[in-house]
């Protein structure tokens, strides 16, 4: 039998590697199809969170013989505990340099949001300012949060605070931050 040139190469090629690869991909696609098709949940139900934020704040506080007025660069570190899909309890501590006496404060309240991956929210907190002038009052924040991942969101919030105690205080803030979440306790 006489073989022509190149004929042997065609006969020795087997179609099984291509067929096996396509078959394996089809099995994977059919077996894992529902998990690929499911949308991730952007709600926070059952989540425990850590928030980190920074930005700018303008403060005016007047006390007996002292005052605190000017621009500060606050850094917030806090935690959240989700009560429902859109409501979280929150607590945060803040240090706000610069100045001769940095500001120290603690906040506790709620964050309520609307939306799925892009959320609008409001914060309503009790604000306790420890230094340089102590005061107790309310903080109201309005913001937007974008969920980068089901466990990570980026947010921006504008807030206003008012209070009294060792002095009268009024401040305005703009913060940008991240919220890290875990669902281990769900």
N, C-alpha and C positions, 0 to 999 in steps of 0.2 A: 504494500500500500504506500502510495506516494503522498506525502503531506506537503501542502503548500505552506509557504512562509506565512507566519502569523496565525495559522489555523490552530496550532497546538496551544498557543496562548489563550485563544478564545475558549477552547474546550476546557482548559484547566481552571478558568475562572468560575467560581461558584457563586450563585446568587444569595447564599445563606447569610453572609454578614450584613448585607443591606436589609434583607427581609427580617432578620433577627433584631436589628436595631429599630426598624419601623414597628415591629410587633411589641418590643419592650416599651417604646414610647407610647403606643396606643394603650397598653395595659396600665402604665403609669397615669396617663391622662384620664382613663376611665375610672381607675381606682381612686385617684386623688382629685378627681374633677370637682366634687362638691366643696372641698376645702379651698380650692383655687377660686371658685365662684362666690364664696361667702365674703361679704363685706365685713371689715373689722368693726368692732363696736367702739364708738367714740365717746360713749357715756362713761361717767365716773363711778357708777354704782359699785359699792364695796371697795373702793380704792382708798389707800393710805398714801398721802403725797408729801413731798418735800418741795418747798418753793424757795427760789433764790432770785432776788431782784435788786436792781440798782437804777439810779437816775438822778433827778434833781428835785429840790424842794426849796420853796421860798417861805421863810418863817418870820412872823411878827409876834413876839410875846413880851408883855409888859408886866412887871411885878413891882413890889414895893422896893424902890431904890435900885432895881436892876432891870435890864432889858435884854432881849435876845432877838436880833433882827438881822436878816441876811439870807444869802443863798447857801445851801448845803448840798452835799452829794450822799444821800442815804444808801445804805446797804441793808436789805431785809433778808432774814433767814427765818423760814416758818414751816409749818406743817398743816396738812389738811386731812380731814376725815369725812368721807362721803356718806351722807345720810340717805340721799336718793340719787336718781340719775343726774339731777341738775342742781342739787343743794349740798354744800360742803360746810362743815365747821372748820374754822381756821384760827390759827394762833401764829403770831410772828413777833420777832424781836428786831429792833432796828438800832443801828448806830449811824449817826449822821455827822461826819466831819465836813468841812474844816471848821475853823474858828478856834478861839482860845479855849472853849469848852464844848466838846462834841455833844450832840444830842443823843440821849438814850431813851428808848420808848418800847412799849409792849402793846400789842393789839390782839383782841380776841373778838370773833364775831362769825358772820356767815358770808358765804359767796354763793350767789344764785345765778345760774346761767341759762341761756336759751340758744338752741342751735345744735348741730351735729359736729362736723369737723371744724367749722368756723363758728365760734360761739361769741355772743355778747354776754356780759355779766355785770353785776353790781356787787360791791362789798359794803356791808354795814357792820362796823366794828366799834367796840368800846376801846378808846385810846387812852393809855396811861403814859404820860411823859414824866420821866424820872429826873432828867438833868438836861439843860442847866437850870430850868425853872420847872417845878413839878406842876402838873395839871392833869385833870381828868375830863374827858369829853368824848365826842363822837367823830368817827371818820367815815366818809362816804366816798366810794370809788366807783367809777364807771370805766369799763374796759372791753377789750376784745382778746380772744384767745384762739390760736390756730393749733390744732392737734397735729404735730409732726409724725407721731407714732401713737399707738394705743397707750403707751406708757410715758409719753413725753409731749408737752405742749409749751408753746411760746406765747407770752402775753404782753400786753401793754395796758396800763391803767392810769387814768388821771383822777386825782383825789383832792378832797378838801377836808380839813380838820378844824374843829373849834372846841375850846374847852376852857376851864377855869380851875383855880386852886391857889397855888402860890403866885399866880399871875394869870392874866388873860392871854389866850393863844389863838392865833389864826394862821393856818398854813395851807399852801397849795403844792401839789406834787405831781410829777410825771415819772412813772417807773416802767422799766422793761425787764422781763424776767422769764424764767423757765419753771415749769412744774413737772417734777419727776413723780411717777406713780407706780405702786405695786398693788397687785390684786391677790397677794398671798393669803389675806384674811377673809376673802370672799366666800 
